[in-house]
Amino acid sequence: MNNTQVTFCELLSLINSLRHLMITAGQQHGLNSLETLRCSEELDELILEFQNR
């Protein structure tokens, strides 16, 4: 993700959307499913980017 093109508010929106997708994936496929883990890893990256701003 290009840091210069994503605003602070857009980043928060992405984090919230991905968090919702991760929760849904966990409920539907289980916490150890590849889809849930992929969402979790992407969410970790976005949160780290948010914290580093």
C-alpha distance matrix in Angstrom:
0.0 3.8 6.2 8.9 8.4 8.0 11.5 13.0 14.7 11.9 10.2 13.7 14.2 11.3 12.8 16.2 15.6 14.2 17.1 19.5 18.4 18.9 22.3 23.4 22.5 24.4 27.4 27.6 26.8 27.5 25.6 25.5 24.3 21.5 19.8 20.2 19.1 15.9 15.1 16.2 14.0 10.8 12.4 13.3 9.8 9.0 12.5 12.2 9.5 11.9 14.8 13.8 13.6
3.8 0.0 3.8 5.6 5.7 6.8 10.2 12.4 14.5 12.1 11.0 14.8 15.5 13.3 15.1 18.4 18.1 17.3 20.0 22.4 21.6 22.3 25.5 26.6 26.0 28.0 30.8 31.1 30.5 31.1 29.2 29.2 28.1 25.2 23.5 23.9 22.7 19.6 18.7 19.7 17.4 14.3 15.6 16.1 12.5 11.4 14.5 13.8 10.4 12.6 15.4 13.6 12.8
6.2 3.8 0.0 3.8 5.6 5.6 8.0 9.5 12.4 10.9 9.4 13.0 14.5 13.0 14.2 17.5 18.0 17.4 19.7 22.3 22.2 22.6 25.5 27.1 26.8 28.4 31.2 31.9 31.6 31.8 29.6 29.9 29.2 26.7 24.9 24.7 23.5 20.8 19.5 19.9 17.9 14.9 15.3 15.5 12.1 10.5 12.8 12.0 8.2 9.8 12.4 10.5 9.1
8.9 5.6 3.8 0.0 3.8 5.8 7.6 10.1 12.9 11.6 11.3 14.8 16.1 15.1 16.8 19.8 20.2 20.2 22.6 24.9 24.9 25.7 28.5 29.9 29.8 31.6 34.2 34.9 34.7 35.1 33.0 33.5 32.6 30.0 28.1 28.0 27.1 24.2 22.8 23.4 21.6 18.5 18.8 19.2 15.9 14.0 16.1 15.5 11.7 12.6 15.2 13.1 10.9
8.4 5.7 5.6 3.8 0.0 3.8 6.5 9.9 11.6 9.5 10.1 13.7 14.1 13.2 15.6 18.2 18.1 18.5 21.2 23.0 22.9 24.2 27.0 27.9 28.1 30.2 32.5 33.0 33.0 33.8 32.0 32.6 31.4 28.9 26.6 26.8 26.3 23.3 21.6 22.8 21.3 17.8 18.2 19.3 16.3 13.9 16.5 16.7 13.0 13.5 16.7 15.4 13.1
8.0 6.8 5.6 5.8 3.8 0.0 3.8 6.7 8.2 6.0 6.3 9.9 10.5 9.8 12.0 14.6 14.8 15.3 17.7 19.6 19.9 21.1 23.7 24.9 25.2 27.2 29.5 30.1 30.4 31.0 29.2 30.1 29.0 26.8 24.4 24.2 23.9 21.1 19.1 20.0 19.0 15.5 15.3 16.6 14.0 11.1 13.4 14.2 10.7 10.6 14.1 13.5 11.3
11.5 10.2 8.0 7.6 6.5 3.8 0.0 3.8 5.4 5.1 6.2 8.7 9.8 10.5 12.3 14.3 15.2 16.4 18.2 20.0 20.9 22.3 24.4 25.7 26.6 28.3 30.3 31.4 31.9 32.4 30.4 31.7 30.9 29.1 26.5 25.8 25.7 23.4 20.9 21.5 20.9 17.6 16.6 17.8 15.7 12.4 13.8 14.8 11.5 10.2 13.5 13.3 10.4
13.0 12.4 9.5 10.1 9.9 6.7 3.8 0.0 3.8 5.5 5.2 6.4 8.7 10.0 10.7 12.6 14.4 15.5 16.6 18.7 20.1 21.1 22.8 24.6 25.7 27.0 29.0 30.4 31.1 31.1 29.0 30.5 30.1 28.6 26.1 24.9 24.8 22.9 20.2 20.2 19.9 17.0 15.2 16.2 14.7 11.2 11.6 12.9 10.2 7.7 10.7 11.4 8.4
14.7 14.5 12.4 12.9 11.6 8.2 5.4 3.8 0.0 3.8 5.4 5.1 6.2 8.7 9.9 10.7 12.3 14.2 15.3 16.7 18.4 19.9 21.3 22.8 24.3 25.7 27.3 28.7 29.8 30.1 28.3 30.1 29.6 28.3 25.5 24.3 24.7 22.9 19.8 20.2 20.6 17.5 15.5 17.2 16.2 12.5 12.9 15.1 12.8 10.1 13.3 14.6 12.0
11.9 12.1 10.9 11.6 9.5 6.0 5.1 5.5 3.8 0.0 3.8 5.4 5.0 6.1 8.6 9.9 10.4 12.1 14.1 15.4 16.4 18.1 20.0 21.1 22.3 24.1 25.8 26.8 27.7 28.3 26.7 28.3 27.4 25.8 22.9 22.2 22.7 20.4 17.5 18.5 18.6 15.2 13.9 16.0 14.6 11.0 12.5 14.7 12.2 10.5 14.2 15.2 13.0
10.2 11.0 9.4 11.3 10.1 6.3 6.2 5.2 5.4 3.8 0.0 3.8 5.4 5.0 6.2 8.7 9.8 10.5 12.1 14.3 15.3 16.2 18.3 19.9 20.8 22.2 24.4 25.6 26.1 26.3 24.3 25.8 25.1 23.6 21.0 20.0 20.0 18.0 15.2 15.6 15.5 12.3 10.7 12.5 11.1 7.4 8.8 10.9 8.6 7.0 10.8 12.0 10.5
13.7 14.8 13.0 14.8 13.7 9.9 8.7 6.4 5.1 5.4 3.8 0.0 3.8 5.4 5.1 6.2 8.6 9.9 10.5 12.4 14.3 15.2 16.6 18.5 19.9 21.0 22.8 24.4 25.3 25.3 23.3 25.2 24.9 23.9 21.2 19.6 20.0 18.6 15.3 15.4 16.1 13.4 10.9 12.7 12.5 8.7 8.8 11.8 10.5 7.8 11.0 13.2 11.9
14.2 15.5 14.5 16.1 14.1 10.5 9.8 8.7 6.2 5.0 5.4 3.8 0.0 3.8 5.4 5.2 6.1 8.5 9.8 10.7 12.4 14.2 15.5 16.7 18.3 20.0 21.4 22.6 23.8 24.3 22.9 24.9 24.1 23.1 20.0 18.8 19.9 18.2 14.8 15.7 16.8 13.7 11.6 14.4 14.1 10.5 11.4 14.6 13.2 11.2 14.5 16.6 15.2
11.3 13.3 13.0 15.1 13.2 9.8 10.5 10.0 8.7 6.1 5.0 5.4 3.8 0.0 3.8 5.5 5.1 6.0 8.4 9.9 10.5 12.0 14.2 15.3 16.2 18.1 20.0 20.9 21.6 22.2 20.7 22.3 21.3 19.9 16.9 16.1 16.8 14.8 11.6 12.9 13.5 10.2 8.7 11.8 11.2 7.9 9.8 12.8 11.5 10.5 14.0 15.7 15.0
12.8 15.1 14.2 16.8 15.6 12.0 12.3 10.7 9.9 8.6 6.2 5.1 5.4 3.8 0.0 3.8 5.5 5.2 6.0 8.6 9.9 10.4 12.2 14.2 15.1 16.3 18.4 19.9 20.5 20.4 18.5 20.2 19.8 18.9 16.2 14.6 15.0 13.7 10.3 10.6 11.7 9.1 6.3 9.1 9.6 6.4 7.0 10.5 10.3 8.9 11.8 14.2 14.2
16.2 18.4 17.5 19.8 18.2 14.6 14.3 12.6 10.7 9.9 8.7 6.2 5.2 5.5 3.8 0.0 3.8 5.5 5.0 6.3 8.7 9.9 10.7 12.4 14.2 15.3 16.7 18.4 19.7 19.8 18.2 20.6 20.1 19.8 16.8 14.9 16.2 15.4 11.6 12.1 14.1 11.9 9.0 12.0 13.1 10.1 10.2 13.9 13.9 12.0 14.6 17.4 17.1
15.6 18.1 18.0 20.2 18.1 14.8 15.2 14.4 12.3 10.4 9.8 8.6 6.1 5.1 5.5 3.8 0.0 3.8 5.4 5.2 6.3 8.7 10.1 10.7 12.3 14.3 15.6 16.6 17.9 18.7 17.6 19.8 18.7 18.1 14.7 13.6 15.3 14.0 10.3 12.0 13.9 11.4 9.5 13.1 13.8 11.2 12.3 15.8 15.5 14.4 17.3 19.7 19.4
14.2 17.3 17.4 20.2 18.5 15.3 16.4 15.5 14.2 12.1 10.5 9.9 8.5 6.0 5.2 5.5 3.8 0.0 3.8 5.3 4.9 6.1 8.6 9.7 10.3 12.1 14.2 15.1 15.7 16.2 14.8 16.6 15.6 14.7 11.6 10.3 11.7 10.3 6.6 8.3 10.2 7.9 6.3 10.1 11.0 9.2 10.6 13.8 14.0 13.6 16.3 18.6 18.9
17.1 20.0 19.7 22.6 21.2 17.7 18.2 16.6 15.3 14.1 12.1 10.5 9.8 8.4 6.0 5.0 5.4 3.8 0.0 3.8 5.5 5.1 6.3 8.6 9.8 10.5 12.4 14.3 15.1 14.9 13.2 15.6 15.3 15.3 12.5 10.1 11.6 11.4 7.7 7.9 10.8 9.5 6.8 9.9 12.0 10.4 10.4 13.9 14.9 14.0 16.0 18.9 19.5
19.5 22.4 22.3 24.9 23.0 19.6 20.0 18.7 16.7 15.4 14.3 12.4 10.7 9.9 8.6 6.3 5.2 5.3 3.8 0.0 3.8 5.4 5.2 6.2 8.6 9.9 10.7 12.3 14.0 14.4 13.6 16.4 15.6 16.0 12.8 10.8 13.3 13.2 9.5 10.6 13.8 12.4 10.3 13.6 15.5 13.8 14.1 17.6 18.4 17.3 19.5 22.4 22.7
18.4 21.6 22.2 24.9 22.9 19.9 20.9 20.1 18.4 16.4 15.3 14.3 12.4 10.5 9.9 8.7 6.3 4.9 5.5 3.8 0.0 3.8 5.5 5.1 6.0 8.5 9.9 10.4 11.6 12.7 12.3 14.4 12.9 12.9 9.4 8.2 11.1 10.4 7.2 9.4 12.3 10.9 9.9 13.4 15.0 13.8 15.0 18.1 18.8 18.4 20.8 23.3 23.8
18.9 22.3 22.6 25.7 24.2 21.1 22.3 21.1 19.9 18.1 16.2 15.2 14.2 12.0 10.4 9.9 8.7 6.1 5.1 5.4 3.8 0.0 3.8 5.4 5.1 6.1 8.6 9.9 10.1 10.2 9.0 11.2 10.4 10.8 7.9 5.4 8.0 8.4 5.3 6.4 9.8 9.6 8.4 11.3 13.6 13.2 13.8 16.7 18.0 17.9 19.8 22.3 23.4
22.3 25.5 25.5 28.5 27.0 23.7 24.4 22.8 21.3 20.0 18.3 16.6 15.5 14.2 12.2 10.7 10.1 8.6 6.3 5.2 5.5 3.8 0.0 3.8 5.5 5.1 6.2 8.6 9.9 9.6 8.8 11.9 11.7 13.1 10.6 7.7 10.6 11.9 9.0 9.3 13.0 13.1 11.3 13.9 16.6 15.9 15.9 19.0 20.6 19.9 21.5 24.4 25.5
23.4 26.6 27.1 29.9 27.9 24.9 25.7 24.6 22.8 21.1 19.9 18.5 16.7 15.3 14.2 12.4 10.7 9.7 8.6 6.2 5.1 5.4 3.8 0.0 3.8 5.4 5.1 6.1 8.3 9.4 10.0 12.9 11.6 13.0 10.0 8.4 12.0 12.7 10.2 11.7 15.1 14.8 13.7 16.7 18.9 18.2 18.7 21.9 23.0 22.5 24.5 27.2 28.0
22.5 26.0 26.8 29.8 28.1 25.2 26.6 25.7 24.3 22.3 20.8 19.9 18.3 16.2 15.1 14.2 12.3 10.3 9.8 8.6 6.0 5.1 5.5 3.8 0.0 3.8 5.5 5.1 5.6 7.0 7.8 9.8 8.0 9.3 6.5 5.2 9.0 9.9 8.3 10.0 13.1 13.4 13.1 15.8 17.9 17.9 18.7 21.5 22.8 22.9 24.8 27.2 28.4
24.4 28.0 28.4 31.6 30.2 27.2 28.3 27.0 25.7 24.1 22.2 21.0 20.0 18.1 16.3 15.3 14.3 12.1 10.5 9.9 8.5 6.1 5.1 5.4 3.8 0.0 3.8 5.6 5.4 4.5 4.6 7.7 7.4 9.8 8.2 5.5 8.7 10.9 9.6 9.9 13.3 14.4 13.6 15.7 18.4 18.7 18.9 21.5 23.4 23.4 24.7 27.4 28.9
27.4 30.8 31.2 34.2 32.5 29.5 30.3 29.0 27.3 25.8 24.4 22.8 21.4 20.0 18.4 16.7 15.6 14.2 12.4 10.7 9.9 8.6 6.2 5.1 5.5 3.8 0.0 3.8 5.9 5.8 7.4 10.6 10.2 12.9 11.1 9.1 12.5 14.4 12.9 13.5 17.0 17.8 16.7 19.0 21.8 21.6 21.7 24.6 26.4 26.0 27.5 30.3 31.6
27.6 31.1 31.9 34.9 33.0 30.1 31.4 30.4 28.7 26.8 25.6 24.4 22.6 20.9 19.9 18.4 16.6 15.1 14.3 12.3 10.4 9.9 8.6 6.1 5.1 5.6 3.8 0.0 3.8 6.1 8.9 11.1 9.4 11.9 10.0 9.3 12.9 14.3 13.3 14.7 17.9 18.4 18.1 20.6 22.9 22.9 23.6 26.3 27.8 27.8 29.6 32.1 33.3
26.8 30.5 31.6 34.7 33.0 30.4 31.9 31.1 29.8 27.7 26.1 25.3 23.8 21.6 20.5 19.7 17.9 15.7 15.1 14.0 11.6 10.1 9.9 8.3 5.6 5.4 5.9 3.8 0.0 3.8 6.9 8.0 5.9 8.7 7.8 7.5 10.5 12.3 12.2 13.5 16.2 17.3 17.5 19.6 21.9 22.5 23.3 25.6 27.3 27.7 29.3 31.6 33.1
27.5 31.1 31.8 35.1 33.8 31.0 32.4 31.1 30.1 28.3 26.3 25.3 24.3 22.2 20.4 19.8 18.7 16.2 14.9 14.4 12.7 10.2 9.6 9.4 7.0 4.5 5.8 6.1 3.8 0.0 3.8 5.5 5.5 9.1 9.1 7.3 9.7 12.4 12.4 12.6 15.4 17.2 17.0 18.5 21.3 22.1 22.3 24.5 26.7 27.0 28.1 30.6 32.4
25.6 29.2 29.6 33.0 32.0 29.2 30.4 29.0 28.3 26.7 24.3 23.3 22.9 20.7 18.5 18.2 17.6 14.8 13.2 13.6 12.3 9.0 8.8 10.0 7.8 4.6 7.4 8.9 6.9 3.8 0.0 3.8 5.7 8.7 8.9 6.0 7.4 10.8 10.7 9.8 12.7 14.9 14.5 15.4 18.4 19.6 19.4 21.4 23.8 24.3 25.0 27.5 29.6
25.5 29.2 29.9 33.5 32.6 30.1 31.7 30.5 30.1 28.3 25.8 25.2 24.9 22.3 20.2 20.6 19.8 16.6 15.6 16.4 14.4 11.2 11.9 12.9 9.8 7.7 10.6 11.1 8.0 5.5 3.8 0.0 3.8 6.5 8.4 6.6 6.5 9.9 11.2 10.4 12.3 15.0 15.4 15.9 18.5 20.3 20.5 21.9 24.4 25.4 26.0 28.1 30.4
24.3 28.1 29.2 32.6 31.4 29.0 30.9 30.1 29.6 27.4 25.1 24.9 24.1 21.3 19.8 20.1 18.7 15.6 15.3 15.6 12.9 10.4 11.7 11.6 8.0 7.4 10.2 9.4 5.9 5.5 5.7 3.8 0.0 3.8 5.4 5.3 6.2 8.5 10.1 10.6 12.4 14.4 15.3 16.5 18.6 20.2 21.0 22.6 24.6 25.7 26.9 28.8 30.8
21.5 25.2 26.7 30.0 28.9 26.8 29.1 28.6 28.3 25.8 23.6 23.9 23.1 19.9 18.9 19.8 18.1 14.7 15.3 16.0 12.9 10.8 13.1 13.0 9.3 9.8 12.9 11.9 8.7 9.1 8.7 6.5 3.8 0.0 3.8 5.5 5.1 5.9 8.6 9.7 10.4 12.2 14.0 15.2 16.6 18.4 19.8 21.1 22.7 24.2 25.6 27.1 29.1
19.8 23.5 24.9 28.1 26.6 24.4 26.5 26.1 25.5 22.9 21.0 21.2 20.0 16.9 16.2 16.8 14.7 11.6 12.5 12.8 9.4 7.9 10.6 10.0 6.5 8.2 11.1 10.0 7.8 9.1 8.9 8.4 5.4 3.8 0.0 3.8 5.5 5.1 6.3 8.6 10.0 10.7 12.2 14.3 15.6 16.7 18.3 20.1 21.3 22.5 24.3 26.0 27.6
20.2 23.9 24.7 28.0 26.8 24.2 25.8 24.9 24.3 22.2 20.0 19.6 18.8 16.1 14.6 14.9 13.6 10.3 10.1 10.8 8.2 5.4 7.7 8.4 5.2 5.5 9.1 9.3 7.5 7.3 6.0 6.6 5.3 5.5 3.8 0.0 3.8 5.5 5.2 6.2 8.7 10.0 10.4 12.3 14.5 15.4 16.3 18.3 20.0 20.8 22.3 24.4 26.1
19.1 22.7 23.5 27.1 26.3 23.9 25.7 24.8 24.7 22.7 20.0 20.0 19.9 16.8 15.0 16.2 15.3 11.7 11.6 13.3 11.1 8.0 10.6 12.0 9.0 8.7 12.5 12.9 10.5 9.7 7.4 6.5 6.2 5.1 5.5 3.8 0.0 3.8 5.4 4.9 6.2 8.6 9.7 10.4 12.5 14.3 15.1 16.5 18.5 19.8 20.9 22.6 24.8
15.9 19.6 20.8 24.2 23.3 21.1 23.4 22.9 22.9 20.4 18.0 18.6 18.2 14.8 13.7 15.4 14.0 10.3 11.4 13.2 10.4 8.4 11.9 12.7 9.9 10.9 14.4 14.3 12.3 12.4 10.8 9.9 8.5 5.9 5.1 5.5 3.8 0.0 3.8 5.4 5.2 6.2 8.5 9.9 10.9 12.5 14.3 15.5 16.8 18.5 20.1 21.4 23.3
15.1 18.7 19.5 22.8 21.6 19.1 20.9 20.2 19.8 17.5 15.2 15.3 14.8 11.6 10.3 11.6 10.3 6.6 7.7 9.5 7.2 5.3 9.0 10.2 8.3 9.6 12.9 13.3 12.2 12.4 10.7 11.2 10.1 8.6 6.3 5.2 5.4 3.8 0.0 3.8 5.5 5.1 6.0 8.5 9.9 10.5 12.1 14.1 15.3 16.3 18.2 19.9 21.4
16.2 19.7 19.9 23.4 22.8 20.0 21.5 20.2 20.2 18.5 15.6 15.4 15.7 12.9 10.6 12.1 12.0 8.3 7.9 10.6 9.4 6.4 9.3 11.7 10.0 9.9 13.5 14.7 13.5 12.6 9.8 10.4 10.6 9.7 8.6 6.2 4.9 5.4 3.8 0.0 3.8 5.5 5.0 6.1 8.7 9.9 10.4 12.2 14.2 15.1 16.3 18.3 20.3
14.0 17.4 17.9 21.6 21.3 19.0 20.9 19.9 20.6 18.6 15.5 16.1 16.8 13.5 11.7 14.1 13.9 10.2 10.8 13.8 12.3 9.8 13.0 15.1 13.1 13.3 17.0 17.9 16.2 15.4 12.7 12.3 12.4 10.4 10.0 8.7 6.2 5.2 5.5 3.8 0.0 3.8 5.4 5.1 6.4 8.8 10.0 10.7 12.5 14.3 15.4 16.7 18.9
10.8 14.3 14.9 18.5 17.8 15.5 17.6 17.0 17.5 15.2 12.3 13.4 13.7 10.2 9.1 11.9 11.4 7.9 9.5 12.4 10.9 9.6 13.1 14.8 13.4 14.4 17.8 18.4 17.3 17.2 14.9 15.0 14.4 12.2 10.7 10.0 8.6 6.2 5.1 5.5 3.8 0.0 3.8 5.4 5.1 6.4 8.7 9.9 10.7 12.4 14.3 15.5 17.1
12.4 15.6 15.3 18.8 18.2 15.3 16.6 15.2 15.5 13.9 10.7 10.9 11.6 8.7 6.3 9.0 9.5 6.3 6.8 10.3 9.9 8.4 11.3 13.7 13.1 13.6 16.7 18.1 17.5 17.0 14.5 15.4 15.3 14.0 12.2 10.4 9.7 8.5 6.0 5.0 5.4 3.8 0.0 3.8 5.4 5.1 6.1 8.5 9.8 10.4 12.2 14.2 15.7
13.3 16.1 15.5 19.2 19.3 16.6 17.8 16.2 17.2 16.0 12.5 12.7 14.4 11.8 9.1 12.0 13.1 10.1 9.9 13.6 13.4 11.3 13.9 16.7 15.8 15.7 19.0 20.6 19.6 18.5 15.4 15.9 16.5 15.2 14.3 12.3 10.4 9.9 8.5 6.1 5.1 5.4 3.8 0.0 3.8 5.5 5.2 6.1 8.6 9.8 10.5 12.3 14.6
9.8 12.5 12.1 15.9 16.3 14.0 15.7 14.7 16.2 14.6 11.1 12.5 14.1 11.2 9.6 13.1 13.8 11.0 12.0 15.5 15.0 13.6 16.6 18.9 17.9 18.4 21.8 22.9 21.9 21.3 18.4 18.5 18.6 16.6 15.6 14.5 12.5 10.9 9.9 8.7 6.4 5.1 5.4 3.8 0.0 3.8 5.5 5.1 6.2 8.6 9.9 10.6 12.7
9.0 11.4 10.5 14.0 13.9 11.1 12.4 11.2 12.5 11.0 7.4 8.7 10.5 7.9 6.4 10.1 11.2 9.2 10.4 13.8 13.8 13.2 15.9 18.2 17.9 18.7 21.6 22.9 22.5 22.1 19.6 20.3 20.2 18.4 16.7 15.4 14.3 12.5 10.5 9.9 8.8 6.4 5.1 5.5 3.8 0.0 3.8 5.4 5.0 6.1 8.6 9.9 10.9
12.5 14.5 12.8 16.1 16.5 13.4 13.8 11.6 12.9 12.5 8.8 8.8 11.4 9.8 7.0 10.2 12.3 10.6 10.4 14.1 15.0 13.8 15.9 18.7 18.7 18.9 21.7 23.6 23.3 22.3 19.4 20.5 21.0 19.8 18.3 16.3 15.1 14.3 12.1 10.4 10.0 8.7 6.1 5.2 5.5 3.8 0.0 3.8 5.4 4.9 6.1 8.6 10.1
12.2 13.8 12.0 15.5 16.7 14.2 14.8 12.9 15.1 14.7 10.9 11.8 14.6 12.8 10.5 13.9 15.8 13.8 13.9 17.6 18.1 16.7 19.0 21.9 21.5 21.5 24.6 26.3 25.6 24.5 21.4 21.9 22.6 21.1 20.1 18.3 16.5 15.5 14.1 12.2 10.7 9.9 8.5 6.1 5.1 5.4 3.8 0.0 3.8 5.4 5.1 6.2 8.9
9.5 10.4 8.2 11.7 13.0 10.7 11.5 10.2 12.8 12.2 8.6 10.5 13.2 11.5 10.3 13.9 15.5 14.0 14.9 18.4 18.8 18.0 20.6 23.0 22.8 23.4 26.4 27.8 27.3 26.7 23.8 24.4 24.6 22.7 21.3 20.0 18.5 16.8 15.3 14.2 12.5 10.7 9.8 8.6 6.2 5.0 5.4 3.8 0.0 3.8 5.5 5.2 6.6
11.9 12.6 9.8 12.6 13.5 10.6 10.2 7.7 10.1 10.5 7.0 7.8 11.2 10.5 8.9 12.0 14.4 13.6 14.0 17.3 18.4 17.9 19.9 22.5 22.9 23.4 26.0 27.8 27.7 27.0 24.3 25.4 25.7 24.2 22.5 20.8 19.8 18.5 16.3 15.1 14.3 12.4 10.4 9.8 8.6 6.1 4.9 5.4 3.8 0.0 3.8 5.5 5.5
14.8 15.4 12.4 15.2 16.7 14.1 13.5 10.7 13.3 14.2 10.8 11.0 14.5 14.0 11.8 14.6 17.3 16.3 16.0 19.5 20.8 19.8 21.5 24.5 24.8 24.7 27.5 29.6 29.3 28.1 25.0 26.0 26.9 25.6 24.3 22.3 20.9 20.1 18.2 16.3 15.4 14.3 12.2 10.5 9.9 8.6 6.1 5.1 5.5 3.8 0.0 3.8 5.6
13.8 13.6 10.5 13.1 15.4 13.5 13.3 11.4 14.6 15.2 12.0 13.2 16.6 15.7 14.2 17.4 19.7 18.6 18.9 22.4 23.3 22.3 24.4 27.2 27.2 27.4 30.3 32.1 31.6 30.6 27.5 28.1 28.8 27.1 26.0 24.4 22.6 21.4 19.9 18.3 16.7 15.5 14.2 12.3 10.6 9.9 8.6 6.2 5.2 5.5 3.8 0.0 3.8
13.6 12.8 9.1 10.9 13.1 11.3 10.4 8.4 12.0 13.0 10.5 11.9 15.2 15.0 14.2 17.1 19.4 18.9 19.5 22.7 23.8 23.4 25.5 28.0 28.4 28.9 31.6 33.3 33.1 32.4 29.6 30.4 30.8 29.1 27.6 26.1 24.8 23.3 21.4 20.3 18.9 17.1 15.7 14.6 12.7 10.9 10.1 8.9 6.6 5.5 5.6 3.8 0.0
